[in-house]
Amino acid sequence: MFTGHSPEAFFSVPGTVCPLQAKFLSTVGQQRPANRVSASGDPPSTKEHVAVRAHPKVPAGERLLSHGVDHKLQALEAQFKELDFTKDNLTQKFEHHSMILASQAVQAEMWTAVLSLKFTSMELNILYSYVIEVLICLHTRVLEKLPDLVTGLPTLASVLRRKVKNKRIRVVWESVLEGCGLQEGDVTALCTFFIAHGNKAEHCAAKMRQMYIRDVTFMITNMVKNQALQDGLLRAVQIIEKGRALRTPEEQKSTLKELMPSVKN
């Protein structure tokens, strides 16, 4: 009986490897991974080996943290964009509301000035005559440039209303104003005067105006304190007097009915 020796040692020759030993050593060599040597010369541990293979540069925890930070930054950016949009929307509404309030304040001031005029009945009739003749003149000139819309624009109010959405009417209206030397503010003042006093004032012919008052411009300058209303009335007088000076006595029309534009024509 042999003791102290393995069976492989019994069947092998010193200095040689038996077939069983060679097969065993070969199997062990295939299953055992080769040790990688780090920069320091030491083989890495198993955990270090797995980490390197999973992500050679950034650890998994840091990558998860970075992803979470990026997600929060994107959410904050979306919130800031929404806040900017809301801010711009509120700013536009505020500016529009401010313009409406400013326009209402100007209109209120204009109405106050028109209703507080201290003219006699005759003086009021004279001013009304200039105002109504200018408004009729504006309406007539618009119809002359838009003959196909005569029936659709029976009054100056219809022109003012439709010019807002109709570009063709708006362009003609602006051209007529420029030709007369008027601005939108002047028309607003004249229309306000007409609405406030048109129900009680009467039209006076040119000869009657000259007989009653020599210098209507001086009267307007002294009696009308609101600058916009004063400018509108002065320009109305200038337009009518200039047009009357260019016409011959035979061409001058004296009655308001003759001044009105004819729809048939």
Order of alpha helices (4+ residues) and beta strands (2+ residues): alpha-alpha-alpha-alpha-alpha-alpha-alpha-alpha-alpha-alpha-alpha-alpha
